[in-house]
Amino acid sequence: MTNVHDNILGLIGNTPLVRLNEVTKEIPATVYAKLESYNPGHSTKDRIAIHIIEAAEKKGLLKPGSTVVETTSGNTGFSIAMVCIIKGYNCILAVSDKTKQEKIAYLKALGATVYICPANVAADDPRSYYEVAKRVASETPNSIYINQYFNELNIDAHYQSTGPEIWAQTDGKITHLVACTGTGGTLSGSAKFLKEKNPNIKIIGVDASGSILKSYHETGEVHEEDIHPYQIEGMGKNLIPGALLFDQIDEFVRVNDEMAAYRTREIALKEAIMGGYTTGAVTQGLLQYANANPFQKDDIVVMIYPDHGSRYITKVYSDQWMADQGFINNGVHNYDKVYKT
Ligand code: PMP
């Protein structure tokens, strides 16, 4: 019997690499996308959810009926909720009141208890989702707080799964790894594994315009003036995550909302890969990097595509949303104009 599993968690990991044939064809290298949407929770975060929860089980911190707490309305929340169903834990997610109703419905459909907390209060305010999560975790017996931004097991999950998969899938021939950084776990853990195998592999991080990660990497300082609101969800940060190993990263590229959005839609139209908004961001990051750093024919590039486009139908895949942002004018996606800028 092949490809038969005891439960849905057996499908986590071993995601495919797919070659891009159109969007990156200006780059002479072979370029692959690692499709993390093939995880059962449709994102890369399944890997950290199962890894962190199983590490807590090994330490005896969790038993059936225990509670797992996290502060996220994003992919990590879906993944934790999925793992909790199978393992018989309660899942409590503290999210901001800016979270869209459809996301809250999705999390509830997966059995999560969702606490909606005001977005416009300071992080140390007792009503903030950070403080609510911490309080719930400390007051609930037999509970754990995932704390993905500051949990080293986030890095370890990718060190143990994503990195080795990429090494094996490219037969050890990968020359460049490109990924977006939110918590930094995906890139840091994969990079650590790959650099141990071959220190010459170039590791390229993609940051959002409005985030401090790129300038912090370059200067070792937080530049408050870099911080401004932006639309891309799941990447970039206004604080320095403990799950980001800056010394594993050779270079950061910063991409803006508009180019990432165009690129996301271009990937759907030309490669038939429906990715999330950061799929466009990481691809845009590679193209910007390639403008300044020539590639060779033998180079093998792997980009990590973190999640699926179905979560972004009312955002980057909506013409109305694109027009509201000014990314489409008079109903026209002006790809040619954008390519030349
Ligand atoms: N893209 C999306 C859509 C995400 O949800 C995340 C996770 N926040 C990332 C990219 C970045 O992954 P990481 O947190 O491992 O850096």
Residues whose N, C-alpha, C, O or C-beta is under 5 A from the ligand:
A	BS01	PMP	G74 N75 C180 T181 G182 T183 G184 G185 T186 L187 E233 G234 M235 G276 T278 P306 D307
